[in-house]
Amino acid sequence: MLNRIFSGKDGKVKYPLLISGAAVYGIALGFIISPNELAPGGIAGLSVMLSKFLPLGVGSLTMILNIPLLIISFKVFGRNFLARTIIAIAVSGAAADICALFPSLTADPILGAVFGGALLALGCGTVFRSGGTTGGTDIAAKLIKRKKPYLGTGEIFLLIDGTVCILSGIVFQSFDNALYSFITLFVFSRMLDMVLYGGDFAKLALIISEKSREIQIKLLESANVGCTVLKGKTGYGGKDAEVILCAVKKRKLPEVRKIVAAEDENAFVLVSDANEIIGKGFKSPKSESF
């Protein structure tokens, strides 16, 4: 569902969502992050720090500091990616400078860290899902994701941007400021993973039972849950066994448990989290994962 919302059937970018995501990012930066002197890493964090010493708005500084990274992105990702990123940076930068003309939404650093980080992630994630980036660390994260696709995007941001958070404490001469920035970064990274991957969270169930055939039929007919049967062998007795593997959306897990218990109360069931599932009923194989 999310993939159909963020991109069309032909895979083209939906620019209204790209622009709206960039605007949300800029609003969070200009209305909450910068007024509270929070520097949650990356170009945005550096811009917040530099805006205290230079006669430029935080939005204008993000646009200027992104120029070298835009050159790199053009060489690595191509012209279309560059165009989308320029649009996102321009919109977010303009929104941040406009919002800076008005009073901050909150003067409480804790509220600023939590809600500012959440709004940044919402805007940033929307831009990512629309095929662009907001520049800065986003481009670095995309490069790392290419080499190490198993890392969560939020985790990459947390690793890269921690240094900027520490630097903010030095610049603003406040250890508290650095800690608030870390809170912002933590909220941002967790919220970003929810925006990017939240629709894919499900459960992976492995079911071992002597009544595997009966369980398979019930899962398919009653719960409409697809199964894959793996051939196995018990470790203790060395007997042949069938292992039912199925990807289950969270809302259906109780029904699956009920079916298994009704057919075989001695069944051995393992349930684990599946953060990303590609295939029918879940994410399309053609969708681009940041």
PEFENRA-V150511 format. One record per pair of residues at least 4 apart in sequence whose C-alpha atoms are under 6 Angstrom apart, sorted by the first residue. I is the first residue (numbers start at 0). GAP is how many residues later the second one is. D is the distance in whole Angstrom. If there is no record, write none. Layout:
BEGIN
{{I	GAP	D} {I	GAP	D}}
END
This chain:
BEGIN
{{2	4	6} {5	123	6} {5	124	5} {6	4	6} {6	5	6} {6	6	5} {6	7	6} {7	4	6} {12	117	6} {12	118	6} {14	4	6} {16	4	6} {17	109	5} {17	112	5} {20	102	4} {20	105	5} {20	106	5} {21	66	5} {21	69	6} {21	70	5} {21	101	6} {22	68	6} {22	69	5} {22	72	6} {23	99	5} {24	67	6} {24	95	5} {24	98	4} {25	66	4} {25	67	6} {25	69	5} {25	70	4} {26	4	6} {26	68	6} {26	69	5} {27	4	5} {27	88	5} {27	91	6} {27	92	6} {28	4	5} {28	5	6} {28	67	6} {29	4	6} {29	66	4} {29	69	5} {29	70	5} {30	68	5} {30	73	5} {30	74	6} {31	72	6} {31	80	6} {31	84	6} {32	5	5} {32	83	6} {33	14	6} {37	143	5} {38	6	4} {38	126	6} {38	142	5} {39	5	5} {39	125	6} {39	141	5} {39	144	6} {39	145	5} {40	4	5} {40	120	4} {40	123	5} {40	124	6} {41	94	6} {41	95	5} {41	119	6} {42	4	6} {42	93	5} {46	4	6} {46	11	5} {46	14	5} {46	15	6} {47	10	6} {50	5	6} {50	6	6} {50	7	6} {56	40	6} {58	34	4} {58	35	6} {58	37	5} {58	38	5} {59	33	6} {65	70	6} {72	4	5} {73	4	5} {73	5	6} {73	8	5} {76	4	6} {83	48	5} {84	47	5} {84	48	5} {87	4	6} {87	46	5} {88	4	6} {88	45	5} {107	4	6} {108	4	6} {110	4	6} {111	4	5} {112	4	6} {112	70	6} {112	71	4} {113	70	6} {116	67	5} {116	70	5} {116	71	4} {117	70	5} {117	73	6} {119	4	6} {120	4	6} {120	67	5} {120	70	6} {120	71	5} {124	67	6} {124	70	6} {124	71	6} {126	5	5} {126	6	6} {127	4	5} {127	5	5} {132	5	6} {134	4	6} {136	4	6} {140	4	6} {143	4	6} {144	4	5} {153	35	4} {153	38	6} {153	39	5} {156	4	6} {164	13	5} {164	16	6} {165	12	6} {167	4	6} {167	10	6} {168	4	5} {168	5	5} {168	6	5} {168	8	5} {168	9	4} {183	4	6} {186	4	6} {187	4	6} {192	4	6} {193	4	4} {199	76	5} {200	73	6} {200	74	5} {201	46	6} {201	47	5} {201	48	5} {201	72	5} {202	44	6} {202	45	5} {202	69	6} {202	70	5} {202	71	5} {203	43	5} {203	67	6} {203	68	5} {203	70	6} {204	40	6} {204	41	5} {204	65	6} {204	66	5} {205	38	6} {205	39	5} {205	63	6} {205	64	5} {206	36	6} {206	37	5} {206	61	6} {206	62	5} {207	35	5} {207	59	6} {207	60	5} {208	58	5} {216	4	6} {217	4	5} {218	4	5} {218	6	5} {219	4	5} {219	5	5} {219	6	6} {226	18	6} {226	19	5} {227	16	6} {227	17	5} {228	14	6} {228	15	5} {229	12	6} {229	13	5} {230	11	5} {231	8	6} {231	9	5} {231	10	6} {232	5	6} {232	6	5} {232	7	4} {232	8	5} {233	4	5} {233	5	5} {259	4	6} {260	4	5} {277	4	6} {277	5	5} {277	6	6} {277	7	6} {278	4	6} {278	5	6}}
END
